[in-house]
Amino acid sequence: MVFRADAFRNHESVSFFHDEESGLKAIVALHSTALGPAAGGCRMWPYASEEVALEDVLRLSRGMSFKNAMAGLPFGGGKSVILGDSQRDKTESLLRAFGRCIEGFGGRYVTAEDVGIGEADIEILAQETRYVSGRRQRGASAGGNPAPKTAFGVFLGMRAAVELKLGRSSFEGMKVAVQGVGQVGYHLCKLLRSAGASLVVADVNTASAERAAAEFGARIVAPDDVLFEAVDIVAPCALGAVLSRDNVARLKAALVIGAANNQLATDDVGAELMQRGILYAPDYVVNAGGIMSAALEYQGGHAEKDVWSRVNGIYETTRLVLIQALREERAANEVADEIARSRITAARRRADTKLRRAS
């Protein structure tokens, strides 16, 4: 039952779609529209079951509510998943069918890229719906592949954490383990190597890992082992729920900062990390560069330079969260969740007050 699912957490709506002709099976979850239309990308993945897909989209959409709130964007949180292998099952007819599903929300949900959905796919969706972002960049306007912006935001979050936890102002000589180097992880590796860090990488796609090794001199290890390397920073940049109560004792890094959504299998893992002296920068705080790009593109009237200026603010936002967490001796994810929830609650109260006055 959806309402009893632990990940449901007061979602506004969860919609299931099936198009027999194209084979589309999709779920769209809208967690909150208090701050504005729900915004969050579409993920296409060969889930083990429909139940696993549902749990993933619920966790992701809640994370988008918090991410957009922390980023100061006038958007709520939503997410969508298409059940299937993007390498085998993705067709134009399937994408068009999904685009029609999005159009049916009438603007309550705006989608964009995520795992398994790229820029070319977004262009196909745009033929069926107005409510899409992350389209090919046109001139100096905001838009295009959001991965470089996401990576830069994570890099800035790392810099803030390195300064606060390690008392260092440089990545020179530091070791970083990156799990997932296909898109965002690749751009993050590029930034870290340019800053003087040495890299350990892993990816289920052998070609992606080999590219990172060839371009950045990275050492390749198995995806299941990379998080437990003896490094300064661990950067989960693949799928979520990779850190659990069962495996955090194996971590050797001082910092956990990555681009993957929902890195903690459960919220209490944040407290486990804190007790072990490991500083965790909440994923939705540092990986907001992509949604910033998508949001400004969707709003229109913004140049690419405006996006990069907005992404630069992730450094200070991360610092504020981590300073409060360190000062209060609390898990950083608890601090960030509290701030995000307060902003969403305040928006709901303003809307309720407006409705009462109008009635």
Buried (B, 14 or more C-beta within 10 A) or exposed (E): EEEEBEBBEEBBBBBEBEBEEBBBBBBBBBBBBBBBBBBBBBBBBEBEEEEEBBBBBBBBBBBBBBBBBBBEBEBBBBBBBBBBEBEEBBBEEBBBBBBBBBBBBEEBBBBBBBBBBBBEBBBBBBEBBEBBBBBEBEEEBBBBBBBBBBBBBBBBBBBBBBBBBBEBEEBEEBBBBBBBBBBBBBBBBBBBBEBEBBBBBBBBEEEBBBBBBEEBEBBBBEBEEBBBBEBBBBBBBBBBBBBEEEBBEEBEBBBBBBBBBBBBBEEBBBBBBBEEEBBBBBBBBBBBBBBBBBBBBBBEEBEBEBBBEBBEBBBEBBBBBBBBBBEEEBBBBBBBBEBBBEBBEEBBEEEEEEEEEEE
